[in-house]
Amino acid sequence: MDITVGARSSRLSKEQVFEVWKEISAFHPSLRFHPLWTITGGDRDRTTPLWKVTKTDFFSQEIDEMLLRGEVRIAIHSAKDLPSPLPKGLCVIALTQGVDPRDSLVMRGNTTLETLPANARVGTSSKRREEALKKLRADLQAVDIRGTIDERLEQLQNGAVDAILVAEAALIRLKLTDLNRCLLDHDTEPLQGRLAVVARSDDSSMPLLFAPIDSRKHVAVVGPSVPQSLLSDPFLAVIHSSLISLERLPASVEQLRPIKMANGVILTSKHAAIFLHEALHTAQLSVTNCRFFCVGNETAVSAQTLFPSSQILTAGHATQEGVVSLILSEHPQHLFWPRSTHARRHLSEALEQAGIFLTELPLYTPVAASTPCSLEGIDSVYFTCPSSVDAFFDIMPKGSWESLFLQAIGPVTQARLRKRLSSSA
């Protein structure tokens, strides 16, 4: 099989592509890479300090655009250079185990850390490394330095700097471990030394092909959607299970009209915000300058996006109990709650006791799949709501998940998980 590969044109990048090919060839001996080497904006720009462009597409934009246009099948990047988030339509399909993640201080001749001259100039391009230098020796002076490893070493040899601070992984890949250097034990950039293989999200065959060299933990998320906290964790490979989905229920104009008279709207999930927005659009109703009482930051972000002219209030604790405390501090008289058919009753009972009039509208319902899903290659399962726990335990055979690590978001879903585990023991 032939695969076109997008990557930077530096000598280090070429070694990284070869490293990935060597690893994957152990599992697919007939696989051939056809690299398309590219000079990125980050390669051309030698003046912008790298700490200003951390987590941006400074070193990957041109390659990502080639990938999205279909000019290459995969891209290979140094994992620490990946933008966060990735461009829409792209995903990491493998994160290699990589090589030594430490930094090295490279010096001329037989110089040591102790014999570096006072106020020695050390070339680096990272704020994290600058801070580490001060802990090594308070007098060391960090000097911003850019360019390839070879160009940085040239500046060391010609005396522009007294030492350079670089990733040991780069020296290993370029076969430069005979240089005079000392390895440092400070914290380095997350993912340093590891390589990321990126593909288009709709290219379903690439994750399967590169799965043997993917060192990430594979998490199956059971629930209507995947929490952003999991999606943004570079050490996780997240698979969204199809065991449960949400179905929007019909809502008439009469059912929705009380929202116009309410002092605020309660949103206990981001799905409530989405379904409410859809229902109002269908009914040709709108809300402006409304207060939304939200459970959790993701719900608040959805509300702000869908109802930009409204006031968004977020509970300190992402539970019904948390939003009740928020509501009581604001003293509203009438609230509107678009909810799931499976919503807990704590909120309505607490507001009734407080004398707050509440209009409830069941707007969506969880629907469980009728057949089990595959858990092959999965290390752990993450539940995002109590209904997802019930769907999992009702559908999945016990032997398919007994060896997996099961975890859940929030105290309510955690309690449901403990209950189901106890009853299945």
C-alpha positions as CSV (number, residue, x, y, z in Angstrom):
1,M,0.0,0.0,0.0
2,D,1.3,3.5,-0.9
3,I,0.5,6.5,1.3
4,T,1.3,10.1,0.5
5,V,2.7,11.9,3.6
6,G,2.9,15.6,4.3
7,A,5.7,16.8,6.5
8,R,8.2,19.7,6.9
9,S,11.3,19.6,4.8
10,S,13.9,19.9,7.6
11,R,16.4,17.1,8.2
12,L,14.8,16.4,11.6
13,S,11.3,16.1,10.1
14,K,12.6,13.7,7.5
15,E,14.1,11.5,10.2
16,Q,10.7,11.7,12.0
17,V,8.9,10.4,9.0
18,F,11.3,7.6,8.6
19,E,10.9,6.7,12.3
20,V,7.1,6.4,11.8
21,W,7.5,4.4,8.6
22,K,10.0,2.0,10.4
23,E,7.5,1.5,13.3
24,I,4.5,0.9,11.1
25,S,6.4,-1.4,8.7
26,A,6.8,-3.9,11.5
27,F,3.1,-4.4,11.2
28,H,2.6,-3.7,7.5
29,P,5.8,-4.7,5.7
30,S,4.4,-3.8,2.3
31,L,3.5,-0.2,3.3
32,R,5.4,2.5,1.4
33,F,5.5,6.2,2.2
34,H,5.7,8.9,-0.5
35,P,6.6,12.1,1.3
36,L,5.7,15.6,0.1
37,W,8.2,17.9,1.9
38,T,6.9,21.4,2.6
39,I,8.4,24.6,4.0
40,T,5.9,26.1,6.5
41,G,5.4,29.6,7.6
42,G,7.1,28.7,10.9
43,D,10.2,27.6,8.9
44,R,10.3,30.9,7.0
45,D,9.7,33.1,10.0
46,R,12.9,33.3,12.0
47,T,12.0,36.3,14.2
48,T,8.8,35.5,16.0
49,P,9.6,34.0,19.4
50,L,8.2,30.5,19.6
51,W,6.6,31.1,23.0
52,K,4.2,33.5,21.3
53,V,3.0,30.8,18.9
54,T,2.6,27.8,21.2
55,K,-0.4,25.6,20.3
56,T,-1.0,27.4,17.0
57,D,-0.5,26.1,13.5
58,F,2.8,28.0,13.1
59,F,4.6,24.9,11.9
60,S,1.7,22.9,10.5
61,Q,-0.8,25.2,8.6
62,E,0.5,24.5,5.1
63,I,0.6,20.7,5.8
64,D,-2.8,20.7,7.3
65,E,-4.2,22.5,4.3
66,M,-2.7,19.9,2.0
67,L,-4.3,17.2,4.0
68,L,-7.7,18.8,3.9
69,R,-7.4,19.3,0.2
70,G,-6.6,15.6,-0.2
71,E,-3.1,16.2,-1.6
72,V,-1.7,13.9,1.1
73,R,-3.2,11.0,3.0
74,I,-1.6,11.7,6.4
75,A,0.7,14.2,8.0
76,I,3.5,13.6,10.5
77,H,4.3,16.2,13.0
78,S,6.3,16.6,16.2
79,A,3.5,16.1,18.7
80,K,4.4,19.1,20.7
81,D,4.0,21.4,17.7
82,L,0.4,20.4,17.1
83,P,-2.1,23.3,17.2
84,S,-4.9,23.0,19.8
85,P,-7.5,22.5,18.7
86,L,-6.7,20.8,15.4
87,P,-8.3,22.3,12.3
88,K,-11.9,21.1,11.7
89,G,-11.9,17.9,9.7
90,L,-8.6,16.6,11.0
91,C,-7.8,14.2,13.9
92,V,-4.8,12.6,15.5
93,I,-4.9,8.9,14.5
94,A,-1.7,7.8,16.3
95,L,0.7,9.2,18.9
96,T,4.0,7.3,19.0
97,Q,5.8,6.2,22.2
98,G,8.6,8.4,21.0
99,V,12.1,8.8,22.4
100,D,13.7,10.5,25.4
101,P,11.5,13.5,26.3
102,R,14.2,15.3,28.3
103,D,16.1,18.5,27.3
104,S,19.9,18.6,26.8
105,L,22.3,21.4,27.4
106,V,24.9,21.3,24.5
107,M,28.2,23.0,25.1
108,R,31.5,23.5,23.1
109,G,34.5,21.3,23.6
110,N,34.9,19.9,27.1
111,T,32.9,22.6,28.9
112,T,30.6,21.5,31.7
113,L,27.7,23.1,33.4
114,E,30.0,24.1,36.2
115,T,32.7,25.5,33.9
116,L,30.4,27.6,31.7
117,P,31.6,31.2,32.1
118,A,29.7,33.6,34.4
119,N,26.6,35.0,32.7
120,A,27.0,32.5,29.9
121,R,24.6,33.0,26.9
122,V,22.4,30.0,26.4
123,G,20.4,29.8,23.2
124,T,16.7,28.7,23.6
125,S,13.3,29.6,22.2
126,S,11.1,28.5,25.1
127,K,9.8,30.3,28.3
128,R,9.8,26.9,30.0
129,R,13.4,26.4,29.2
130,E,14.3,29.9,30.3
131,E,12.8,29.2,33.7
132,A,14.7,25.9,33.9
133,L,18.0,27.7,33.1
134,K,17.5,30.0,36.1
135,K,17.2,26.9,38.4
136,L,20.3,25.4,37.0
137,R,22.4,28.5,37.5
138,A,20.9,31.9,38.3
139,D,23.5,33.8,36.2
140,L,22.8,32.0,33.0
141,Q,21.4,34.3,30.3
142,A,18.7,33.0,28.0
143,V,19.1,34.2,24.4
144,D,16.4,33.7,21.8
145,I,17.6,31.5,19.1
146,R,15.8,30.1,16.0
147,G,16.5,27.7,13.1
148,T,17.1,24.0,12.6
149,I,19.2,22.0,15.0
150,D,22.1,22.2,12.6
151,E,21.8,26.0,12.4
152,R,21.6,26.3,16.2
153,L,24.7,24.1,16.6
154,E,26.5,26.3,14.1
155,Q,25.7,29.4,16.2
156,L,27.2,27.5,19.2
157,Q,30.4,26.6,17.3
158,N,30.9,30.2,16.0
159,G,30.6,31.6,19.5
160,A,27.3,33.4,19.1
161,V,26.2,31.6,22.2
162,D,28.0,29.6,24.9
163,A,25.5,26.7,25.0
164,I,22.2,25.7,23.5
165,L,19.2,24.0,25.2
166,V,17.5,21.5,22.8
167,A,15.4,18.4,22.9
168,E,17.4,15.2,23.5
169,A,14.9,13.6,21.1
170,A,16.2,15.8,18.2
171,L,19.8,14.8,19.0
172,I,18.9,11.1,19.0
173,R,17.0,11.3,15.7
174,L,19.8,13.2,14.0
175,K,22.5,10.9,15.5
176,L,24.2,13.7,17.4
177,T,24.5,12.0,20.8
178,D,28.3,12.2,20.6
179,L,28.0,16.0,21.2
180,N,29.3,17.4,24.6
181,R,26.0,17.7,26.5
182,C,24.3,17.1,29.9
183,L,20.8,15.8,30.2
184,L,18.4,17.8,32.4
185,D,15.6,16.6,34.5
186,H,13.3,19.6,34.5
187,D,9.7,19.4,33.2
188,T,9.7,19.6,29.4
189,E,7.0,20.5,26.9
190,P,4.1,18.0,27.0
191,L,4.5,15.3,24.3
192,Q,8.1,16.2,23.7
193,G,9.9,13.4,21.9
194,R,6.7,11.9,20.5
195,L,5.3,12.0,17.0
196,A,1.7,12.5,15.9
197,V,0.1,11.0,12.8
198,V,-2.8,13.2,11.6
199,A,-5.4,12.3,9.0
200,R,-8.8,13.5,7.8
201,S,-11.6,12.8,10.2
202,D,-13.6,11.1,7.4
203,D,-10.8,8.7,6.4
204,S,-11.9,5.7,8.4
205,S,-9.2,3.3,7.2
206,M,-6.2,5.3,8.5
207,P,-6.9,4.9,12.3
208,L,-7.2,1.2,11.8
209,L,-4.0,1.1,9.8
210,F,-1.9,3.0,12.4
211,A,-3.5,1.6,15.5
212,P,-0.6,-0.7,16.2
213,I,1.8,2.2,16.9
214,D,-0.7,4.4,18.7
215,S,0.5,4.6,22.4
216,R,-2.6,6.5,23.7
217,K,-5.1,5.1,26.0
218,H,-8.3,4.3,24.1
219,V,-11.5,5.6,25.8
220,A,-15.0,4.7,24.7
221,V,-17.3,7.6,25.7
222,V,-20.9,6.4,26.3
223,G,-23.3,9.3,26.1
224,P,-24.9,11.7,23.7
225,S,-21.6,13.7,23.1
226,V,-18.0,13.8,24.1
227,P,-16.9,16.2,26.8
228,Q,-14.4,18.8,25.5
229,S,-12.0,17.9,28.4
230,L,-11.5,14.5,26.9
231,L,-11.2,15.7,23.3
232,S,-8.5,18.1,24.3
233,D,-6.4,15.5,26.2
234,P,-3.5,14.6,23.8
235,F,-2.8,11.3,25.7
236,L,-6.3,9.9,25.0
237,A,-7.7,8.3,21.8
238,V,-11.5,9.0,22.2
239,I,-14.1,6.8,20.5
240,H,-17.7,7.9,20.7
241,S,-19.9,5.0,21.4
242,S,-23.3,4.7,19.6
243,L,-25.0,3.0,22.6
244,I,-27.2,6.0,23.4
245,S,-28.5,9.1,21.5
246,L,-30.9,11.9,22.1
247,E,-34.2,12.3,20.3
248,R,-35.8,15.7,20.2
249,L,-39.5,15.7,21.2
250,P,-42.1,17.9,19.4
251,A,-42.9,21.2,21.1
252,S,-45.8,23.4,20.1
253,V,-45.9,27.2,20.2
254,E,-48.2,27.0,23.2
255,Q,-45.7,24.9,25.1
256,L,-42.9,27.2,24.3
257,R,-44.7,30.5,24.8
258,P,-44.1,30.6,28.7
259,I,-40.4,31.3,28.0
260,K,-41.4,34.8,27.0
261,M,-42.9,35.5,30.4
262,A,-40.2,33.8,32.5
263,N,-37.4,35.6,34.3
264,G,-34.9,33.0,33.2
265,V,-34.2,29.7,31.5
266,I,-32.5,26.7,33.2
267,L,-30.1,24.7,31.0
268,T,-28.9,21.5,32.6
269,S,-26.9,20.3,29.6
270,K,-25.6,21.7,26.3
271,H,-28.1,19.4,24.5
272,A,-30.9,21.3,26.2
273,A,-29.5,24.5,24.7
274,I,-29.3,23.0,21.3
275,F,-32.8,21.4,21.3
276,L,-34.4,24.6,22.7
277,H,-32.8,26.7,20.0
278,E,-34.1,24.3,17.3
279,A,-37.6,24.2,18.9
280,L,-37.8,28.0,19.0
281,H,-36.6,28.3,15.4
282,T,-39.3,25.8,14.3
283,A,-42.0,27.6,16.3
284,Q,-40.7,31.0,14.9
285,L,-40.2,32.3,18.4
286,S,-37.1,34.1,19.7
287,V,-35.7,35.1,23.1
288,T,-33.6,38.2,23.7
289,N,-32.0,39.7,26.8
290,C,-32.8,36.5,28.7
291,R,-31.0,35.0,31.7
292,F,-29.8,31.5,31.3
293,F,-28.9,29.5,34.4
294,C,-26.4,26.9,33.2
295,V,-25.0,23.7,34.6
296,G,-21.3,23.6,33.7
297,N,-19.0,25.5,31.3
298,E,-19.8,23.5,28.2
299,T,-23.5,24.2,28.7
300,A,-22.7,27.9,29.2
301,V,-20.6,28.0,26.0
302,S,-23.4,26.4,24.0
303,A,-25.9,28.9,25.4
304,Q,-23.6,31.9,24.6
305,T,-23.2,30.6,21.1
306,L,-26.9,30.0,20.4
307,F,-28.3,33.0,22.4
308,P,-25.5,35.6,22.1
309,S,-27.7,38.5,23.3
310,S,-28.5,36.9,26.6
311,Q,-27.0,36.9,30.0
312,I,-25.2,33.6,30.8
313,L,-24.8,32.6,34.4
314,T,-22.9,29.4,35.3
315,A,-23.3,27.4,38.5
316,G,-20.2,26.9,40.6
317,H,-20.8,23.2,40.7
318,A,-21.9,21.4,37.6
319,T,-24.9,19.7,39.2
320,Q,-28.6,20.4,39.7
321,E,-27.7,21.3,43.3
322,G,-25.2,23.8,42.0
323,V,-27.7,25.5,39.7
324,V,-30.3,25.6,42.4
325,S,-27.8,27.6,44.6
326,L,-27.2,29.9,41.7
327,I,-30.9,30.5,41.1
328,L,-31.6,31.2,44.8
329,S,-28.9,33.8,44.8
330,E,-30.6,35.7,41.9
331,H,-34.2,35.5,43.3
332,P,-36.2,35.0,40.1
333,Q,-40.0,34.5,40.3
334,H,-40.7,32.4,37.2
335,L,-38.3,30.1,35.4
336,F,-38.5,27.9,32.2
337,W,-36.8,24.5,32.1
338,P,-36.4,22.6,28.8
339,R,-35.3,19.2,30.1
340,S,-34.8,15.5,29.3
341,T,-37.5,13.1,30.1
342,H,-35.0,11.4,32.4
343,A,-34.0,14.5,34.3
344,R,-33.7,14.3,38.1
345,R,-36.4,15.8,40.1
346,H,-34.2,17.5,42.7
347,L,-34.3,20.8,40.8
348,S,-38.1,21.1,40.5
349,E,-38.6,20.0,44.1
350,A,-36.1,22.5,45.4
351,L,-37.6,25.4,43.4
352,E,-41.1,24.5,44.5
353,Q,-39.9,24.6,48.2
354,A,-38.4,28.1,47.5
355,G,-41.7,29.3,46.0
356,I,-40.3,29.8,42.5
357,F,-42.8,29.1,39.7
358,L,-41.3,26.6,37.2
359,T,-42.6,25.8,33.8
360,E,-41.1,22.4,32.7
361,L,-41.0,21.2,29.1
362,P,-39.7,17.7,28.3
363,L,-37.9,18.5,25.1
364,Y,-35.7,15.5,24.4
365,T,-35.3,11.9,25.5
366,P,-32.4,9.4,25.6
367,V,-32.7,6.5,23.2
368,A,-30.6,3.3,23.8
369,A,-29.3,1.1,21.0
370,S,-30.8,-2.3,20.7
371,T,-27.5,-4.2,20.1
372,P,-24.0,-4.1,21.8
373,C,-21.1,-2.2,20.4
374,S,-17.5,-3.4,20.0
375,L,-15.1,-2.7,22.8
376,E,-12.1,-4.1,21.0
377,G,-8.9,-2.2,21.7
378,I,-10.6,-0.1,24.4
379,D,-8.8,0.5,27.7
380,S,-11.6,2.4,29.6
381,V,-15.2,3.5,29.3
382,Y,-16.4,7.0,30.3
383,F,-20.0,7.7,31.0
384,T,-21.5,11.2,30.5
385,C,-25.0,10.8,32.0
386,P,-27.0,8.3,34.1
387,S,-28.9,7.1,31.1
388,S,-25.6,6.2,29.4
389,V,-24.8,4.0,32.4
390,D,-28.1,2.2,32.2
391,A,-27.9,1.7,28.5
392,F,-24.4,0.2,28.8
393,F,-25.3,-2.3,31.6
394,D,-28.6,-3.2,30.0
395,I,-27.0,-3.9,26.5
396,M,-23.4,-4.9,27.0
397,P,-22.5,-8.5,28.1
398,K,-20.7,-8.6,31.4
399,G,-17.7,-10.5,29.9
400,S,-17.1,-7.6,27.4
401,W,-16.3,-5.0,30.0
402,E,-15.1,-6.7,33.2
403,S,-11.4,-6.0,32.6
404,L,-12.0,-2.4,31.6
405,F,-11.7,0.7,33.8
406,L,-15.1,2.3,34.1
407,Q,-15.5,6.0,35.1
408,A,-18.1,8.7,35.0
409,I,-18.5,12.4,34.9
410,G,-20.1,14.2,37.9
411,P,-21.3,12.9,41.2
412,V,-24.8,11.8,39.9
413,T,-23.5,9.7,37.1
414,Q,-20.8,8.3,39.3
415,A,-23.4,7.3,41.8
416,R,-25.4,5.5,39.1
417,L,-22.3,3.7,37.9
418,R,-21.5,2.5,41.5
419,K,-25.1,1.3,41.8
420,R,-25.0,-0.7,38.6
421,L,-21.6,-2.2,39.3
422,S,-22.8,-3.3,42.8
423,S,-25.9,-4.9,41.3
424,S,-23.9,-6.7,38.7
425,A,-21.3,-8.1,41.1
